[in-house]
């Protein structure tokens, strides 16, 4: 397991959920829900810098069969923008059912989906990041796919 804090990102069209893990990569916890807009990439880069993140992990919403969904291109675009702007590597990881799992967990804890909209995105980011951490610990290799940076920044 590579050491270092990672930021998990659930890229929605209206909101972006953010989570982070400890330096040992054991446990993901919620951080924030950002309103999606022109400043989102800068906010994510600032959060990565503030927390000393060594990597950004962006969820890639695939269909159950592994194909693209309506949101897949949007997540890839955000990951590309982050790779161009961030000072740390960006990885895309499969996030099938993360939002559904987050909604179910909140519902089981007695919260309604309507009253939990902002929290759902954070919980989904936690699920994305925790799954990535667990994969790396089990497989012994980084999760997902490294997003190649633009603007000449070297790949990590």
C-alpha positions as CSV (number, residue, x, y, z in Angstrom):
1,X,0.0,0.0,0.0
2,X,1.4,3.3,-1.0
3,X,1.4,5.8,1.9
4,X,-0.2,9.2,1.7
5,X,-3.5,11.0,1.9
6,X,-5.8,10.7,-1.1
7,X,-8.9,12.7,-2.0
8,X,-11.9,10.8,-3.3
9,X,-14.2,12.7,-5.7
10,X,-17.8,11.8,-6.7
11,X,-18.4,14.0,-9.8
12,X,-22.0,14.9,-10.1
13,X,-23.5,17.4,-12.6
14,X,-24.9,19.7,-9.8
15,X,-22.6,18.7,-6.8
16,X,-19.2,17.1,-6.2
17,X,-18.7,15.0,-3.1
18,X,-15.3,14.9,-1.6
19,X,-13.7,12.5,0.9
20,X,-10.2,11.9,2.1
21,X,-8.2,9.1,3.8
22,X,-5.6,9.0,6.5
23,X,-1.8,8.8,5.6
24,X,-1.8,5.0,5.9
25,X,-4.7,4.7,3.4
26,X,-6.9,2.7,5.8
27,X,-10.1,4.8,6.2
28,X,-12.0,7.2,4.0
29,X,-14.0,10.0,5.7
30,X,-16.3,12.7,4.3
31,X,-14.9,16.2,3.7
32,X,-17.3,18.4,1.7
33,X,-19.9,18.8,-1.0
34,X,-19.0,21.4,-3.6
35,X,-21.5,23.1,-5.9
36,X,-20.4,22.1,-9.5
37,X,-19.4,25.1,-11.5
38,X,-16.5,27.0,-13.1
39,X,-14.5,27.0,-9.8
40,X,-14.8,23.3,-9.0
41,X,-11.4,22.3,-10.3
42,X,-9.7,25.1,-8.4
43,X,-11.6,24.1,-5.2
44,X,-10.6,20.5,-5.5
45,X,-7.0,21.5,-6.1
46,X,-7.1,23.7,-3.1
47,X,-8.5,20.9,-0.9
48,X,-5.8,18.5,-2.2
49,X,-3.1,21.1,-1.3
50,X,-4.7,21.9,2.1
51,X,-4.8,18.3,3.1
52,X,-1.4,17.3,1.6
53,X,-3.0,14.8,-0.8
54,X,-0.7,12.7,-2.9
55,X,-3.4,11.6,-5.3
56,X,-7.0,12.4,-6.5
57,X,-9.3,9.5,-7.0
58,X,-12.3,10.3,-9.3
59,X,-15.2,7.9,-9.6
60,X,-16.1,6.8,-13.1
61,X,-19.8,6.0,-13.3
62,X,-20.1,2.9,-15.5
63,X,-23.2,0.9,-16.3
64,X,-23.6,-2.5,-14.6
65,X,-22.3,-4.1,-17.8
66,X,-19.1,-1.9,-17.7
67,X,-20.1,0.5,-20.5
68,X,-20.4,4.2,-20.5
69,X,-23.4,6.0,-19.0
70,X,-24.7,9.5,-19.4
71,X,-22.4,10.7,-16.6
72,X,-19.3,8.9,-17.8
73,X,-18.1,11.6,-20.2
74,X,-18.7,14.3,-17.5
75,X,-16.6,12.4,-14.9
76,X,-13.8,11.9,-17.5
77,X,-13.9,15.6,-18.4
78,X,-13.5,16.6,-14.7
79,X,-10.7,14.1,-14.3
80,X,-8.9,15.5,-17.4
81,X,-9.3,19.1,-16.0
82,X,-8.0,18.0,-12.7
83,X,-5.0,16.2,-14.3
84,X,-4.1,19.4,-16.1
85,X,-4.5,21.6,-13.0
86,X,-3.5,19.5,-10.0
87,X,0.0,19.1,-8.7
88,X,-0.7,15.4,-7.9
89,X,-1.7,12.4,-10.0
90,X,-5.4,11.8,-10.8
91,X,-6.9,8.3,-11.2
92,X,-10.3,7.2,-12.5
93,X,-11.8,4.3,-10.7
94,X,-15.0,2.3,-11.3
95,X,-17.8,3.6,-9.1
96,X,-20.7,1.4,-10.1
97,X,-23.5,1.8,-7.6
98,X,-21.7,4.1,-5.2
99,X,-24.6,6.7,-5.1
100,X,-27.2,3.9,-4.8
101,X,-25.1,2.4,-1.9
102,X,-24.8,5.8,-0.3
103,X,-28.6,6.4,-0.5
104,X,-29.3,3.0,0.9
105,X,-26.9,3.5,3.8
106,X,-28.5,6.9,4.7
107,X,-32.0,5.5,4.4
108,X,-31.1,2.7,6.7
109,X,-29.8,5.2,9.2
110,X,-33.2,6.9,9.2
111,X,-32.4,9.8,6.8
112,X,-34.5,10.6,3.8
113,X,-32.9,11.1,0.4
114,X,-34.4,14.6,0.2
115,X,-32.9,15.8,3.5
116,X,-29.6,14.1,2.7
117,X,-28.8,15.4,-0.8
118,X,-25.5,17.2,0.2
119,X,-24.5,14.3,2.4
120,X,-25.2,11.6,-0.3
121,X,-22.4,13.1,-2.5
122,X,-19.9,13.0,0.4
123,X,-20.9,9.4,1.3
124,X,-20.6,8.4,-2.4
125,X,-17.1,9.9,-2.4
126,X,-16.2,7.9,0.8
127,X,-17.4,4.7,-0.9
128,X,-15.4,5.4,-4.1
129,X,-12.2,6.2,-2.1
130,X,-12.7,3.3,0.4
131,X,-13.2,0.8,-2.5
132,X,-10.1,2.2,-4.2
133,X,-8.0,1.8,-1.0
134,X,-9.3,-1.7,-0.3
135,X,-8.5,-2.7,-3.9
136,X,-4.9,-1.4,-3.6
137,X,-4.4,-3.1,-0.3
138,X,-5.7,-6.4,-1.7
139,X,-4.3,-6.3,-5.2
140,X,-1.0,-4.7,-4.3
141,X,-1.3,-2.2,-7.2
142,X,-2.9,1.2,-7.6
143,X,-6.6,1.2,-8.5
144,X,-8.2,2.3,-11.7
145,X,-6.5,4.2,-14.5
146,X,-4.0,7.0,-14.3
147,X,-5.3,10.1,-16.1
148,X,-2.5,11.4,-18.3
149,X,-1.8,15.1,-17.5
150,X,-1.8,17.8,-20.0
151,X,0.3,21.0,-20.1
152,X,3.5,19.0,-20.1
153,X,3.3,18.0,-16.4
154,X,5.2,14.7,-16.0
155,X,3.1,11.6,-15.1
156,X,3.6,9.9,-11.7
